[in-house]
């Protein structure tokens, strides 16, 4: 029996001899596609690439059954792997992807997540009300809420004139440091947004707590101005960038809430699958928040102290807000991304 | 005879596995062999493309991943600092404006760099290209933009933030440094202990980091050994001893250039083990090995076609288990 099967008659050897041509063709095509891109192949060559790829996958599957030639198996395995990486490569260009994200991805994710966004805004408002009422009742509460680094010399002991100066200040040193203040605030806000988002995984509790806390800071801040009858002015002053910035933070927090929801109420899925599923929208919300924060930083750095009238501040702030809303509500309707 | 010994050594193994799956130290040679095979299998990752035939990739080693990460950091921050020097040189900006610029740019250059490069080159940043590793999707489909974004957003929390904090806190507080040090160690420990060496970002995105597969075409061994096959003759009894593992070890040796001393030793060992009576002259040992390889492979492949897979020389013990 042993001598009957002469090695050249081995099934695996015959198999190799029959198919080797296809493998070499695939290898040559692959090397070209890897070097100069799939677009360098002609139509026929591209067809041949997929055809020889399927043949090779098939060969690999057969060889695993009938051949004990380790080197051949390794060669086929690596050839298939290389071809797989070329054939199943992303085919959309960066520009196309970015366009799709802006036109369809983000607005659709936003519309799907409106309940979560409203809830996170609700928590911030709740915090704002708490902070406002407490500081209106007793000014010393202010120190409990507002960290020194953010107060910027604005606290309950400030005089009306001093407070007014921070809203309508025009002195040069201040303007000079505005840029760096904006950058500092921007990195602070980004950190807050990322925290809100990623801590959502812990059953959404830290996200909600942070939202309420941030609300109290704003409420307390608002209250000290309101005590001096500057409520309207500070509202305008906050509006110009706050509309964008606070919305961005609410949106990032809504992403966190989605993650928390996946952990709390995974439904029929396992928790990790639910996280992965919700993660799609949540990530888009985070990207949206990042875009809005960059915009807010630019507005904050260059427009806030340059535009002085409350009316104009309000118009610009809420006008930009309306633009965001129009994009998010109207774009990408009627087609799923 | 061998089967009996191995069987005796191996009794009780299934029962023990119920209780201690990981820490069982291999005792018998069969178990040592299994452990070695399992260890080398752990270094590979299986991905099933839509064609339905699983492909295995070599896992990227931790060293190459750290190397790629350091290269990427050097590239991004090198560009950033170069840009900064250029801006500082060209314009008369004051120091605060430059730091502002630095803060904004470092945010803009960091995550987008990783996302854009991995999208553009199918899972390879510049650093990964240099060390020849890449990201693939675990589900066997093409790498989706979403996966790239998620794994690199997590990179910010896992790698870049702690590194940044570690260096910025170096002159202020020991506690902060301790915490960020622990944080870094934790992110480093996750891929070390993960069975598929994934970091958190990889787990959430469903991606693996693998080494670029390298092609090495080889000749068909049996083609060059027709002469040898006619010189030596093997009977089925000779060929029922070894299995696939031994055959492939022999193949590895035969693919290396001849080394008379080693070859004659191996030939002697094999002849003794299989009970080959005729004397094999040392000058003929390479030919003997080649002939034995051909005969053994023909035999094993034929057995395999009939559904009798012999993974290694312990196959008969396993069959009786």
Boltz contact constraints between the chains, C-beta under 6 A:
constraints:
  - contact:
      token1: [A, 2]
      token2: [B, 234]
      max_distance: 6.0
  - contact:
      token1: [A, 2]
      token2: [B, 295]
      max_distance: 6.0
  - contact:
      token1: [A, 5]
      token2: [B, 298]
      max_distance: 6.0
  - contact:
      token1: [A, 7]
      token2: [B, 222]
      max_distance: 6.0
  - contact:
      token1: [A, 7]
      token2: [B, 294]
      max_distance: 6.0
  - contact:
      token1: [A, 10]
      token2: [B, 298]
      max_distance: 6.0
  - contact:
      token1: [A, 12]
      token2: [B, 301]
      max_distance: 6.0
  - contact:
      token1: [A, 13]
      token2: [B, 220]
      max_distance: 6.0
  - contact:
      token1: [A, 13]
      token2: [B, 222]
      max_distance: 6.0
  - contact:
      token1: [A, 16]
      token2: [B, 220]
      max_distance: 6.0
  - contact:
      token1: [A, 57]
      token2: [B, 51]
      max_distance: 6.0
  - contact:
      token1: [A, 57]
      token2: [B, 53]
      max_distance: 6.0
  - contact:
      token1: [A, 60]
      token2: [B, 53]
      max_distance: 6.0
  - contact:
      token1: [A, 61]
      token2: [B, 53]
      max_distance: 6.0
  - contact:
      token1: [A, 68]
      token2: [B, 244]
      max_distance: 6.0
  - contact:
      token1: [A, 68]
      token2: [B, 247]
      max_distance: 6.0
  - contact:
      token1: [A, 68]
      token2: [B, 297]
      max_distance: 6.0
  - contact:
      token1: [A, 68]
      token2: [B, 300]
      max_distance: 6.0
  - contact:
      token1: [A, 68]
      token2: [B, 301]
      max_distance: 6.0
  - contact:
      token1: [A, 70]
      token2: [B, 248]
      max_distance: 6.0
  - contact:
      token1: [A, 70]
      token2: [B, 251]
      max_distance: 6.0
  - contact:
      token1: [A, 71]
      token2: [B, 218]
      max_distance: 6.0
  - contact:
      token1: [A, 75]
      token2: [B, 217]
      max_distance: 6.0
  - contact:
      token1: [A, 78]
      token2: [B, 213]
      max_distance: 6.0
  - contact:
      token1: [A, 78]
      token2: [B, 215]
      max_distance: 6.0
  - contact:
      token1: [A, 80]
      token2: [B, 55]
      max_distance: 6.0
  - contact:
      token1: [A, 81]
      token2: [B, 55]
      max_distance: 6.0
  - contact:
      token1: [A, 81]
      token2: [B, 57]
      max_distance: 6.0
  - contact:
      token1: [A, 81]
      token2: [B, 213]
      max_distance: 6.0
  - contact:
      token1: [A, 82]
      token2: [B, 213]
      max_distance: 6.0
  - contact:
      token1: [A, 84]
      token2: [B, 49]
      max_distance: 6.0
  - contact:
      token1: [A, 88]
      token2: [B, 142]
      max_distance: 6.0
  - contact:
      token1: [A, 89]
      token2: [B, 122]
      max_distance: 6.0
  - contact:
      token1: [A, 90]
      token2: [B, 142]
      max_distance: 6.0
  - contact:
      token1: [A, 94]
      token2: [B, 119]
      max_distance: 6.0
  - contact:
      token1: [A, 97]
      token2: [B, 145]
      max_distance: 6.0
  - contact:
      token1: [A, 179]
      token2: [B, 97]
      max_distance: 6.0
  - contact:
      token1: [A, 179]
      token2: [B, 100]
      max_distance: 6.0
  - contact:
      token1: [A, 180]
      token2: [B, 96]
      max_distance: 6.0
  - contact:
      token1: [A, 180]
      token2: [B, 100]
      max_distance: 6.0
  - contact:
      token1: [A, 183]
      token2: [B, 100]
      max_distance: 6.0
  - contact:
      token1: [A, 183]
      token2: [B, 103]
      max_distance: 6.0
  - contact:
      token1: [A, 183]
      token2: [B, 104]
      max_distance: 6.0
  - contact:
      token1: [A, 187]
      token2: [B, 103]
      max_distance: 6.0
  - contact:
      token1: [A, 198]
      token2: [B, 157]
      max_distance: 6.0
  - contact:
      token1: [A, 283]
      token2: [B, 149]
      max_distance: 6.0
  - contact:
      token1: [A, 283]
      token2: [B, 150]
      max_distance: 6.0
